[in-house]
Amino acid sequence: MALGSTPRMTLGGTDLSVVGRTRIYVCGVTPYDVTHLGHAATYVWVDAVDRVLRRLGGQVEVCRNVTDVDDVLFAAAERAGGLYEQFAAVQQFHFEQDMDLLGVRKPAHEPRAHVFVPQVVALAQSLLDKGAAYESAGSVYLPGAGVAEQAGLDRDTAERLVKEYGGRLDDPAKRDPIDQAVWQVSGEGEPAWDSPWGPGRPGWHAECTAMALSTYGPSMDLHAGGADLRFPHHAFEAAQAQAATGVVPFARAWMHVGIVQLEGPKMAKSVGNLVFAKDLVQQSSPGAVRTMLLDRRYDEPWDYTPEVLQRAAARNDELYRAAGTPGTDQAAWEAVLAALAGDLDVPRALDIALEEGGQVARDLTTVLAL
């Protein structure tokens, strides 16, 4: 790369070239169970972006939050008979072990939601001061109709998604069922913090908004997460940030990683159709699992089957055999980098490396941690 040049990468049609650091925020796990393949897909793809940008000469910072204030976490901790803070810490430890197994780099920032409650209170107050939110019965809500419209959703779809992600359509304090809580009254037995509107706790979307703003300021270069988080989570997160700061856009680019399915439905804890990342690594290898996750378009939904992992393991083995051959082809390596820099086209990069072998294949295994 020429002296003074800027690392260039496109993602979803957006040019990610920056002067200075590239700021990436990815929605982290709610630590109440072990890491399944759907989680792993998101974090391995973000790791790939991080590694490619670094190879292109970029300075990268990744922020991956921990959502340790959440309904499902409270319920899981209660079932386990423990304090939610201790329960979350244990589950987060297991998650980090899984990330290590998969070769995912540790993030530069790992904010935990319970530490940022004061920032959520400040966010809610800012939105109230600007007339962008309203207070009702001790909670603070962001109106949802405009957010759904901005996301291109009809009313029925917006209501369905809000309900699916715990948005409490029947909350009598709301003016509109799809309005979302920035600050909410805590339920019986749930943790509560003081606020100007009485005891309560942060809303889910507000937690990420507050942590992202606290880490990076009013904007970032790339916001990542699963495609299932597009609405309501990411849409309300951005709407809150933009209303509070006046800075648009909240994220220059978005990376919505394709949903992993198992026999049709989305792989999810709530469904129970889970395949665990640790089990797959033990059955095969970290490189095979990463190859399986990355050898496709990042936004492509796909179905996991054992055969998919077997094919990925075979392709990973083939790459290592190719890496054992002699030869260095700079033009081929430049083509690999161009594929990776152009919307993370990993399948194209792998095809070139397999054909050329030698140093090209060796460098690709290093860049993508295969």
C-alpha positions in Angstrom: 0.0 0.0 0.0 1.4 3.4 -1.0 2.6 5.8 1.7 -0.2 8.0 2.9 -2.9 5.8 1.3 -6.1 4.9 3.2 -7.3 1.3 3.6 -10.4 0.9 1.5 -13.1 -1.6 2.0 -16.8 -1.7 0.9 -19.6 -3.4 2.9 -23.1 -3.4 1.7 -22.3 -0.8 -0.9 -20.8 1.6 1.7 -17.2 2.7 1.4 -15.5 2.0 4.8 -12.3 3.8 4.1 -11.4 6.1 7.0 -8.6 8.3 8.1 -7.5 7.1 11.5 -9.3 4.3 13.4 -12.3 2.3 12.1 -14.9 2.1 14.9 -16.9 -1.1 15.0 -19.8 -1.8 17.4 -21.4 -5.2 17.6 -24.3 -6.2 19.7 -23.1 -8.8 22.2 -24.8 -11.7 23.9 -27.3 -11.7 26.7 -25.3 -14.0 29.0 -27.8 -16.6 30.1 -26.7 -19.7 28.2 -23.9 -21.1 26.1 -22.9 -19.9 22.6 -24.8 -21.4 19.7 -23.9 -21.3 16.1 -26.1 -18.2 15.4 -24.1 -16.2 17.9 -20.9 -17.5 16.5 -21.7 -16.5 13.0 -22.0 -12.8 13.9 -18.9 -12.7 15.9 -16.7 -14.6 13.4 -17.9 -12.3 10.6 -17.0 -9.2 12.7 -13.7 -10.8 13.5 -13.1 -11.2 9.7 -13.9 -7.5 9.1 -11.4 -6.6 11.8 -8.7 -8.8 10.5 -9.1 -7.8 6.9 -9.1 -4.1 7.7 -5.9 -4.6 9.8 -4.3 -6.5 6.9 -5.2 -3.5 4.6 -3.3 -1.3 7.0 -6.2 0.0 9.1 -6.4 0.9 12.8 -9.5 -1.0 14.1 -11.4 -0.8 17.4 -14.2 -3.3 18.1 -16.7 -2.7 20.9 -18.8 -5.7 21.8 -21.2 -5.1 24.6 -22.7 -7.4 27.2 -26.4 -7.2 27.7 -26.5 -8.1 31.4 -29.7 -6.2 32.2 -32.5 -8.1 30.4 -35.8 -10.0 31.1 -34.5 -13.3 30.0 -31.4 -13.1 32.0 -33.3 -12.2 35.2 -35.6 -15.2 34.6 -32.7 -17.6 33.9 -30.9 -16.4 37.1 -34.1 -16.9 39.2 -34.5 -20.4 37.8 -30.9 -21.2 38.7 -31.4 -19.7 42.2 -28.7 -17.2 42.0 -28.1 -13.4 41.7 -28.3 -12.2 38.2 -24.9 -10.4 38.3 -23.1 -13.6 39.4 -25.1 -15.7 36.9 -24.3 -13.3 34.0 -20.6 -13.3 34.9 -20.3 -17.1 34.8 -22.2 -17.3 31.5 -20.0 -14.5 30.1 -16.9 -16.5 31.0 -18.2 -19.5 29.0 -19.0 -17.2 26.1 -15.4 -15.8 26.1 -14.0 -19.3 26.1 -16.1 -20.1 23.0 -14.8 -17.0 21.3 -11.2 -18.0 22.1 -11.9 -21.5 20.7 -13.1 -19.9 17.4 -10.1 -17.6 17.2 -12.1 -14.4 17.6 -9.9 -11.5 18.7 -10.8 -9.9 22.0 -12.6 -6.6 21.5 -11.0 -3.3 22.5 -14.1 -2.4 24.5 -16.5 -4.7 26.3 -19.0 -2.5 28.1 -21.6 -4.2 30.4 -25.1 -2.8 30.5 -25.4 -2.6 34.3 -22.5 -0.2 34.5 -24.1 2.2 32.0 -27.4 2.8 33.8 -26.6 6.4 34.5 -25.9 7.0 30.8 -29.3 5.5 30.0 -30.9 7.9 32.4 -29.0 10.8 30.7 -30.1 9.5 27.3 -33.8 9.4 28.4 -33.6 12.9 29.9 -32.0 14.2 26.7 -34.8 12.7 24.6 -37.4 14.3 26.9 -35.7 17.7 26.7 -35.8 17.6 22.9 -39.4 16.5 22.8 -38.4 13.2 21.1 -39.7 11.0 24.0 -42.5 11.2 26.6 -42.8 10.1 30.2 -45.7 8.0 31.4 -46.3 6.2 34.7 -42.6 6.2 35.6 -41.4 5.0 32.2 -39.9 7.0 29.3 -40.9 6.0 25.7 -39.6 6.7 22.3 -42.5 6.9 19.7 -42.3 4.0 17.3 -44.5 4.8 14.3 -41.8 7.0 12.6 -39.1 4.4 13.4 -41.1 1.6 11.7 -41.9 3.9 8.7 -38.2 4.8 8.4 -37.4 1.0 8.4 -39.9 0.5 5.6 -42.3 -1.7 7.6 -46.0 -1.8 7.5 -48.0 -1.6 10.8 -48.7 -5.3 11.1 -45.1 -6.3 10.5 -43.8 -3.7 13.0 -46.3 -4.9 15.7 -45.3 -8.6 15.1 -41.6 -7.9 15.4 -42.0 -5.7 18.5 -44.0 -8.4 20.2 -41.6 -11.1 19.1 -38.7 -9.2 20.8 -40.5 -8.5 24.0 -41.8 -5.1 23.2 -44.9 -5.4 25.5 -47.6 -4.3 23.1 -50.2 -4.4 25.9 -48.3 -1.9 28.1 -51.1 0.5 29.2 -48.6 3.4 29.8 -47.8 3.6 26.1 -49.5 6.0 23.7 -48.9 3.5 20.9 -48.2 -0.3 21.3 -45.0 -0.1 19.2 -43.5 2.7 21.2 -40.3 1.4 23.0 -39.1 2.0 26.5 -35.9 4.0 26.9 -36.4 3.7 30.7 -39.0 1.4 32.2 -40.5 0.6 35.5 -39.0 -2.6 36.9 -41.2 -5.7 37.3 -41.8 -7.3 40.6 -38.5 -8.9 41.8 -36.4 -7.3 39.0 -33.4 -5.1 39.7 -34.2 -1.4 39.9 -32.2 1.8 39.9 -33.1 5.3 40.9 -34.1 7.8 38.2 -36.0 11.2 38.0 -39.1 9.2 37.1 -38.9 6.7 39.9 -37.1 3.3 40.3 -36.7 1.3 37.2 -34.2 0.0 34.7 -33.0 0.6 31.1 -34.9 -0.4 28.0 -33.0 -3.0 25.8 -32.5 -0.7 22.8 -31.4 2.2 25.1 -28.7 0.1 26.7 -26.9 -0.4 23.4 -27.4 3.3 22.4 -25.9 4.5 25.7 -22.9 2.1 25.5 -22.2 2.9 21.9 -22.4 6.7 22.4 -20.3 6.4 25.6 -17.6 4.4 23.7 -17.4 6.2 20.4 -19.3 9.4 20.6 -22.2 10.3 18.4 -21.3 8.1 15.4 -19.3 5.1 14.3 -18.1 3.5 11.1 -19.7 0.1 11.2 -22.5 -1.4 13.4 -22.9 -5.1 13.3 -25.3 -7.7 14.5 -27.6 -10.5 13.4 -30.1 -9.8 10.7 -32.9 -10.5 13.2 -31.8 -7.4 15.2 -32.5 -5.1 12.3 -35.9 -4.2 13.7 -36.8 -3.2 16.4 -33.4 -3.3 18.1 -31.1 -1.6 15.6 -33.8 0.7 14.2 -34.6 2.1 17.7 -31.0 2.2 18.8 -30.2 4.5 15.8 -33.3 6.6 16.2 -32.6 7.3 19.9 -29.0 8.2 19.2 -29.8 10.5 16.3 -32.6 12.2 18.2 -30.4 12.8 21.2 -27.3 14.0 19.4 -28.6 15.4 16.1 -25.8 13.6 14.3 -26.9 11.5 11.3 -26.2 8.8 10.5 -25.5 7.0 13.7 -23.6 4.3 11.8 -22.0 4.9 8.4 -22.5 1.2 7.5 -24.5 -1.7 8.9 -23.5 -5.4 8.8 -26.5 -7.6 9.3 -25.3 -11.2 9.4 -27.5 -13.8 7.9 -29.7 -15.9 10.2 -28.6 -19.5 10.9 -31.5 -22.0 10.7 -31.9 -25.6 11.8 -34.5 -27.6 10.0 -36.3 -24.4 8.9 -36.8 -22.1 12.0 -34.1 -19.7 13.1 -31.6 -21.1 15.5 -32.5 -19.4 18.8 -32.6 -20.1 22.6 -36.3 -19.3 22.7 -37.0 -22.1 20.1 -34.5 -24.5 21.6 -33.1 -25.8 18.2 -29.5 -25.1 19.1 -26.2 -26.3 17.8 -23.4 -25.2 20.1 -20.2 -23.8 18.7 -18.0 -25.6 21.3 -19.4 -29.0 20.2 -18.7 -28.3 16.5 -15.1 -27.3 17.2 -14.6 -30.6 19.2 -16.2 -32.6 16.3 -14.0 -30.9 13.7 -11.6 -28.0 14.1 -11.8 -24.2 14.7 -10.6 -23.7 11.1 -13.4 -25.9 9.7 -16.1 -24.1 11.7 -14.8 -20.7 10.7 -14.6 -21.8 7.0 -18.2 -23.0 7.3 -19.4 -19.7 8.7 -17.4 -17.5 6.3 -17.5 -19.4 3.0 -20.7 -17.6 1.9 -22.2 -14.1 1.7 -22.2 -12.5 5.1 -25.9 -11.5 4.9 -27.0 -14.9 3.5 -29.4 -16.9 5.7 -28.5 -20.6 5.7 -29.4 -24.0 7.2 -26.9 -25.8 9.3 -26.6 -29.6 8.7 -23.7 -31.9 9.6 -23.0 -32.2 5.9 -22.4 -28.5 5.6 -19.7 -28.8 8.3 -18.2 -31.8 6.5 -17.9 -29.9 3.3 -16.3 -26.9 5.1 -13.8 -29.3 6.8 -12.9 -30.7 3.4 -12.4 -27.3 1.9 -10.3 -26.2 4.9 -8.1 -29.3 4.5 -7.8 -28.5 0.8 -6.6 -25.0 1.6 -4.0 -26.3 3.9 -2.7 -28.8 1.3 -2.5 -25.9 -1.2 -0.6 -23.9 1.4 2.0 -26.6 1.6 3.0 -26.1 -2.1 5.7 -23.7 -3.2 5.2 -20.4 -5.0 4.4 -16.8 -4.5 2.1 -14.9 -6.9 1.8 -11.2 -5.9 -0.9 -10.6 -8.5 -3.0 -13.5 -7.1 -2.6 -12.2 -3.6 -3.7 -8.7 -4.7 -6.8 -10.4 -6.2 -7.5 -12.2 -2.9 -7.2 -8.8 -1.0 -9.5 -7.2 -3.6 -12.1 -9.9 -3.1 -12.0 -9.5 0.7 -12.1 -5.7 0.5 -15.0 -5.9 -1.9 -18.0 -6.7 0.4 -16.0 -9.5 2.1 -16.2 -12.0 -0.8 -14.6 -14.9 1.1 -15.7 -17.6 -1.4 -13.9 -15.8 -4.2 -10.8 -15.3 -2.0 -10.8 -19.0 -1.1 -11.2 -20.0 -4.7 -8.2 -17.9 -5.8 -6.1 -19.2 -2.9 -7.0 -22.9 -3.7 -6.1 -22.4 -7.3 -2.8 -20.6 -6.7 -1.6 -22.3 -3.5 1.7 -21.5 -1.9 2.1 -18.2 -0.1 -1.3 -17.0 -1.3 -3.0 -19.8 0.5 -0.8 -19.4 3.6 -1.5 -15.7 3.8 -5.3 -16.3 3.5 -5.3 -18.8 6.3 -3.6 -16.2 8.5 -5.8 -13.2 7.5 -9.0 -15.2 8.2 -7.7 -17.3 11.0 -8.6 -20.5 9.2 
